[in-house]
C-alpha cells in the first residue's frame, strides 16, 4: 500500500466513502504516520513478525467507533463496533485476510470470533478468504476447509451482499482500444506498427482474479510440469536457459549427441480453440464457477483501432 497511498486518498475523497476496508496492506511500524488519512479514523492490524498481509479499516470521524481486540495474533482479523445514531442499532464491521495456506486451527479461531460478534449485532464482514473452490451459486465447495466456511456462514445467518452469481462480465470490459505504435521504417507500411491493446482497468483487475484462481489450482494440483518456465512465478527465460544448458552439458560430457529443435508459433494465442481450452481446464479439475468466468470472458471479445482520437467502427 505504501506507493498507493496517494491514489487511495484521491479515490476516497472523490467517492466520499464512509468506510474503507483494505486487505494485504503490507504495513509495519514505519507506516504509522503515512497511513493516516484526513477525516478518517484508522484501525489496523499488521502481520506480526513477518512481511506482507495485514488489514486496515478507515471509518469517517463523525462515527463513534470502538475496536474489539481479542489479542490473538494467529488470525488477521479486525472487528470494529460502530455505534448507531439516534434510534439506529449498532453495527459490527469485520475485515479479515485468510492466507491460502492457513491451517484449520487458525480457521477455528476465526470462526469462534465470528460467532461471538454475530450474536447480538448487525454484522458486515469483508475480506479475502482465499477459498476459490467455493461456488456461491450453489453454495458448494470441493475442499473440507471451504465447506466448513460455508457452514459457518449459514450458522451465523450471513448472506453475500454482492456477487456476480451469473458469472457474466460487463460488455464494456471486453472492449479493447488498439493503439498502433510505430516501431521503425516507413510509416506508410502497416507492418512497421506494433498494436498495443488497452482494456478497462476493472477488466484488468478481473483478469488478475481469474488468473490467481487458475494459478492456485494448477500449482496446488501439480498440473504443470517442472520443465515449464514461461508464465510461471519465480521462473523465466533465464531459468529455462540454465536448465537447458545444464542438460546439454551433461549429455556432451557423456559423449552423447544433442539435437535441438526450436518451434515458434505465429499468433499462437489466436489459434487456441476456446472449446478445447475449456475442456482441458475442466479435465484438470477446475471448478465450474471459474470455468464459467473463463468462458464468459472469452465470449464476445471486441476491439477497435484508435488513431489520434478517432475510433474505428
N, C-alpha and C positions, 0 to 999 in steps of 0.2 A: 504493500500500500504506500510505501514511502514516496515513490516517484509519481503516485497517482493522487496525492492529497489535494493538490490544487484543482485537478479535474473533478474530484469528488465534491469539493466545496462549491464549484460552479454549478454542477448538476443539482445539488441540494437546494441552492439558492434559487435556481431557475424554476424548479418543480415545486418549491415551497413545502417540502415534506415535514410531517410532524415526527415521524420515527424512521430511522435508517438503520438497517442491520447489515453487518459485514462479516463474512467468513474469510478465513485464511488471511489474516491481516499481516502476519509475519512481523509483528511489533515486538519490541523488547523495551528495557528501561530507557534506552536512548531516545524513544519516541514520546516521552511524557508530554512535552510541550507542542511538538509538531503535529500531534494527532488531534489537538483541541480544535473546536470549530465554534465560531461566534454564534451565540444564540442557542446553543445546544449543550445539554449535559452529556458527558461521555462516560459510559460504563464499558469496561473491557476486561477480558481475561486472556492473558498471554500464555503461550505454551511454556511451561517451566522446565528449564534445564536443556531445552532442545530448540533448534531453529525451526521456523515455519509455523503454519497454522495460526491459531488464535482467533477469538471472536470479539466483536465490539458492537455496541448499541448506542446510537445518538438519539436523544429524546429532547424535544423542544423545551426550553427552560420554563415555559409557562405551566408545565405539568409537574405535579407533585409526585416524585418517584422515590422508591426505596428498593435497593438491591438486596436480594436474599442470597446470602453466601453460606454454602454448606461446608466450605473448606476442603472439599475433596477435589484434588487436582488431577485425578485419573481420567476425568471426562472434561471435555472442553465445552462447557455449558454455562450460560449466563441467564439468570432469572431476575427480572425487574418488575416490581409491582407499581402500576400507575393508578393513582387514586382518581376516582371518577369525580367530576364536578357536579355540584347541585345534587340532584337525586340519582345521578348515574352511578352504576356499580363499578367497583374497581376491576381493572384488567391486569392479568399477568401476561407479560411478554417474555417469551423464551427464545434464545438463539443457541444453536448447537452445531458444532462441527464434529462429525464422526469420521475418523480416518478409515480408509478402505480396509486396513488390516486390524481394526480394533477387535480385541478378544471379547468373549462372551461375558467375562467378569465385569469389564467396563460397561458393557451393554446393560447389565443388571443394575449397576449404579445409576445409569441414566434413567432406566425405567422406574426405579424407586423414586428418584427426584420428580419425574413426570407425574407419577401417581399422587405424590404429596401436593404438588402445586395445582393440580387439576381438580382437587376435591371440592373446593368452595369458591373458586374464582373462574370468571370467563378467561379462557386461555387462548393466546395466539402463539403458535410455535413456528419458528422459522429456522432453516438450517440446510446444511448439505450433509446428507446421511450416507452417501456413497453406497447405495443399495440398488444398483442399476437393473437387477433382475426382477424387481417388482413391476408388475403390470397393474396400473391403477384402474384400468378399465374393468378388469375382472377381479381386482383385489387378490391376486395370486402371486406367488413367488416360488423360485426354484430352491434357493438356499435356506437352510434352517434359520439362520440369523435374520434373514429378510422376512420369513414367515412369522417369526416371533415379534418383529417390529410391527407388522400388520395387526397382530393380535393385540398389542399394547395400544395401538391407535384406536382399535374398536373398543377395548376395555375402558378407555378414557373418553369415549364419545367424541373423538376428534374427526373432523371431516376436512378434506382438502379444499381450500378456498378457491384455488385456481390451478387447473391442469389442462393441457391440451389433450383431452381424452381422445379426441378424434385422430390424433397424430397427424394433423394437417399443418402444412407450412403455408403461411400467407404468400399469395402470388407475388407481391412486391419483393419479397425476399429472394425469389428465384430469378429476378431480372438483373442482368449484368450489363453495365456500361463498358464497352470495349474501346479503349483509347489506343490508337495506333502510334507507337513510339518509333521515330526514325533512328535506325542504327548507323548505317553508313551507305555510301553510294548515291545514286541518282534518286531524288525524291519522287520522280515520276514512276519508279519501279515499285510496285506494291510488295514485292518480295524483300525489299530492304526495310520493311517495318516490322516491329515486334508488337503483337497485340497484348495489351495489359487489361485484364478483366477486373473491373471494380464492382463489388457487390455490396449489399446492405450491411451495415455494421451489425445489426441484430442477426442477419443471416450468417455472418462470420462467427458470431457467438454460438449460434445453433450448430454450425459445423463442428466447433470445438466440443460441444456437449455430446454430439453423436460420436465424434472421433474418440473421446475419452471412454465412452461406454464400450465401443468396439475394441479399443486397445486393451482395456481392462480385461475383457473376456478372452481375447486371443492369448494374452500373456498368462492369465490365470490358468488357462486350459492347455497351454503349450501347443497352440495350433501352428505357430510359425517355427520353422526350422532354425537351428542355431546358425546356419550358413547365411541367413538373411541379414543384410546390413542396411539396405535402403529403407528410409522412413521408420527406423527403429530408434527409440530413445537410447542414447549412450553409444550409438554406432553411426558410422559414416562411411564415405568412400575411402577414407584413410584406414579405418579398421578393416575394411574389405581388402585393400591392397596389402596390408600387413599379413592378414590371414592367407591370402593368395601367395604372397612371396614366401611365407614360411612353408607352405605345402610344396611349392615348386622346388625350393632349395633342398628339401628333404628327399624328393624324388630324384633330383640330379645327383645328390650325394650317394644315392643307392644305385646309380648307374642306369636309371630308367629314363625313357624318352618322355617328353612332355609336349602334348599338343593342346593348343588353346584356341577356342572358337568364341568370337565375340558377336553378339547379336544386338541390334538396336532397332526397335520397332518405331516406325514413324507414326506420330499421333496415337500412341498406344492407348491412352485413356479413351479416346473417341471410338476405338474398335471394340471395347469391352461390352459384351452383351449384358444388359441390365437384368434380364431374367436369369441368366447363368450366374451372375454375381449374387443375386438374392438366394438362389438355390444353394450356392456354396456356403454362404453365410448361415443359412438355415441348417445345412448339413453339419456345420461345425458347432451347432448348439446355440446360436444367437437367439435370444428370446423374441417372441412375436411382436412385442411392443416396439423394440428397437428396429426390427425388420420393417415395420410399418412406417417408422420415421424415415428410414433409408429410402424405401420405395416412393413415398410421397415427395421426398426431397429431390429424387431423380426425375420424377414425372413433371413435365411442363416447364423445364428449364428454358429460359429465353435470353437473348442478348441483342443489343443494338449498338451500333457504332456511333461514337460521339467525336466530332471534329470541330474545334473552335466553337463549342456550344451548340452546334447543330446536330440533332439526333436523327438517325435513320428510322424508317418505319419498321 
